[in-house]
Amino acid sequence: MQPESTNGTSGEALAIPMAWLCAEYIADEMLRTGALVENGTLEYRAGRETLALTIYLCDSSGELAGARAVARIEEWLNLTSYGHPWPEWARERLAAREERERGLGGVPDPDLALAKDSWRWLRQTELLAADLGDSEPWHPANPLDMTVDEGEQIWTPAWQLGLPLSHLAIHLF
């Protein structure tokens, strides 16, 4: 059954999460272009959700739907780079958006709802991945010794796998 109005002009209209959908589309395009992992896998979803959340949380003024989104690539690279406290950054940005939503009288924001669902999935879903060890795996002391035993695997939150995938996808875009 279709709602009576879906154009967003009445109080009872279906709210369309355009900012989140744009972020997810950009993330999907970057990951598909990079061809780092196969579409439809959990690894792909981890990368897409991490990148979409990064893109969405960077957009504070509604620029995402416009052409200026691609100009933010340097910011996205910095946020997804190794060593950046991305999970803390994401938590802080989501909390600020929730606070803003409460300040608007509790009017539900469909974009924020999808972003929170994505963050929950990224934190609660664990994927089996190669154990890169505790010492900075992206910057080993001896650059010639970059051996990783892919047989050594550990369970890791999806965002930890999605973050380097996102970073590489942005580079390849």
JOQUIPE-V228657 format. One record per residue. N is the residue number from 1. RES is the residue in one letter. OMEGA is omega as a letter, one per 40 degrees, with the letter a starting at -180 (* if undefined). NEAR is the number of other C-alpha atoms within 10 Angstrom. Layout:
n->N res->RES omega->OMEGA near->NEAR
n->N res->RES omega->OMEGA near->NEAR
This chain:
n->1 res->M omega->a near->3
n->2 res->Q omega->i near->6
n->3 res->P omega->a near->8
n->4 res->E omega->a near->10
n->5 res->S omega->i near->13
n->6 res->T omega->a near->13
n->7 res->N omega->i near->10
n->8 res->G omega->a near->11
n->9 res->T omega->i near->10
n->10 res->S omega->a near->11
n->11 res->G omega->a near->8
n->12 res->E omega->a near->11
n->13 res->A omega->i near->13
n->14 res->L omega->i near->16
n->15 res->A omega->a near->17
n->16 res->I omega->a near->14
n->17 res->P omega->a near->15
n->18 res->M omega->a near->14
n->19 res->A omega->i near->21
n->20 res->W omega->a near->24
n->21 res->L omega->i near->17
n->22 res->C omega->i near->18
n->23 res->A omega->a near->27
n->24 res->E omega->i near->22
n->25 res->Y omega->i near->14
n->26 res->I omega->i near->19
n->27 res->A omega->i near->25
n->28 res->D omega->i near->21
n->29 res->E omega->a near->16
n->30 res->M omega->a near->23
n->31 res->L omega->i near->27
n->32 res->R omega->i near->17
n->33 res->T omega->a near->13
n->34 res->G omega->i near->17
n->35 res->A omega->a near->13
n->36 res->L omega->i near->17
n->37 res->V omega->a near->15
n->38 res->E omega->i near->12
n->39 res->N omega->i near->14
n->40 res->G omega->i near->8
n->41 res->T omega->i near->10
n->42 res->L omega->i near->17
n->43 res->E omega->i near->21
n->44 res->Y omega->i near->22
n->45 res->R omega->i near->21
n->46 res->A omega->i near->26
n->47 res->G omega->a near->31
n->48 res->R omega->a near->30
n->49 res->E omega->i near->27
n->50 res->T omega->a near->32
n->51 res->L omega->i near->31
n->52 res->A omega->i near->24
n->53 res->L omega->i near->23
n->54 res->T omega->a near->26
n->55 res->I omega->a near->25
n->56 res->Y omega->a near->23
n->57 res->L omega->i near->22
n->58 res->C omega->a near->20
n->59 res->D omega->a near->16
n->60 res->S omega->a near->10
n->61 res->S omega->i near->6
n->62 res->G omega->a near->12
n->63 res->E omega->a near->13
n->64 res->L omega->a near->22
n->65 res->A omega->a near->14
n->66 res->G omega->a near->9
n->67 res->A omega->a near->8
n->68 res->R omega->a near->10
n->69 res->A omega->a near->17
n->70 res->V omega->i near->12
n->71 res->A omega->a near->9
n->72 res->R omega->a near->14
n->73 res->I omega->i near->15
n->74 res->E omega->i near->11
n->75 res->E omega->i near->13
n->76 res->W omega->i near->19
n->77 res->L omega->i near->17
n->78 res->N omega->a near->13
n->79 res->L omega->a near->22
n->80 res->T omega->a near->22
n->81 res->S omega->a near->16
n->82 res->Y omega->i near->16
n->83 res->G omega->i near->10
n->84 res->H omega->a near->11
n->85 res->P omega->a near->11
n->86 res->W omega->a near->19
n->87 res->P omega->i near->16
n->88 res->E omega->i near->10
n->89 res->W omega->a near->14
n->90 res->A omega->i near->18
n->91 res->R omega->a near->14
n->92 res->E omega->a near->13
n->93 res->R omega->i near->17
n->94 res->L omega->i near->18
n->95 res->A omega->i near->13
n->96 res->A omega->i near->13
n->97 res->R omega->i near->16
n->98 res->E omega->i near->18
n->99 res->E omega->i near->12
n->100 res->R omega->i near->13
n->101 res->E omega->i near->15
n->102 res->R omega->i near->12
n->103 res->G omega->i near->10
n->104 res->L omega->i near->11
n->105 res->G omega->i near->8
n->106 res->G omega->i near->11
n->107 res->V omega->a near->9
n->108 res->P omega->i near->13
n->109 res->D omega->a near->17
n->110 res->P omega->i near->16
n->111 res->D omega->a near->18
n->112 res->L omega->i near->19
n->113 res->A omega->i near->14
n->114 res->L omega->i near->15
n->115 res->A omega->i near->24
n->116 res->K omega->i near->17
n->117 res->D omega->i near->12
n->118 res->S omega->i near->19
n->119 res->W omega->i near->20
n->120 res->R omega->a near->11
n->121 res->W omega->a near->18
n->122 res->L omega->i near->23
n->123 res->R omega->a near->14
n->124 res->Q omega->a near->13
n->125 res->T omega->i near->14
n->126 res->E omega->a near->18
n->127 res->L omega->i near->18
n->128 res->L omega->a near->14
n->129 res->A omega->i near->18
n->130 res->A omega->i near->16
n->131 res->D omega->a near->16
n->132 res->L omega->i near->16
n->133 res->G omega->a near->11
n->134 res->D omega->a near->6
n->135 res->S omega->a near->9
n->136 res->E omega->a near->11
n->137 res->P omega->a near->14
n->138 res->W omega->a near->12
n->139 res->H omega->a near->10
n->140 res->P omega->i near->12
n->141 res->A omega->i near->11
n->142 res->N omega->a near->7
n->143 res->P omega->i near->9
n->144 res->L omega->i near->7
n->145 res->D omega->a near->8
n->146 res->M omega->a near->12
n->147 res->T omega->i near->10
n->148 res->V omega->i near->12
n->149 res->D omega->a near->11
n->150 res->E omega->i near->10
n->151 res->G omega->i near->9
n->152 res->E omega->a near->12
n->153 res->Q omega->i near->13
n->154 res->I omega->i near->14
n->155 res->W omega->a near->12
n->156 res->T omega->i near->17
n->157 res->P omega->a near->18
n->158 res->A omega->a near->25
n->159 res->W omega->a near->29
n->160 res->Q omega->i near->19
n->161 res->L omega->a near->22
n->162 res->G omega->a near->22
n->163 res->L omega->i near->24
n->164 res->P omega->i near->18
n->165 res->L omega->i near->24
n->166 res->S omega->a near->31
n->167 res->H omega->a near->22
n->168 res->L omega->i near->18
n->169 res->A omega->i near->24
n->170 res->I omega->i near->21
n->171 res->H omega->a near->14
n->172 res->L omega->a near->13
n->173 res->F omega->* near->12
